[in-house]
């Protein structure tokens, strides 16, 4: 079940130039975004654990994001 609200996804898409967003597009954007957030979180957890922490910090997310875009 999707956790992200459709309205927020539509607002983001429109803010980035989409005039209209179909319901099928919203569904796949939500699906892919949730997959990415899950992968990003898993990588950030590895970094925090390596640093001896249980708490995710901004630096963990930033490093994980940099790694995923390379």
Secondary structure, DSSP 8 states (H G I E B T S, - for coil): ---S-HHHHHHHHHHTT-S---HHHHHHHHHHHHHHHHHHHHHHHHHHHHTT-SS--HHHHHHHHHHHT-
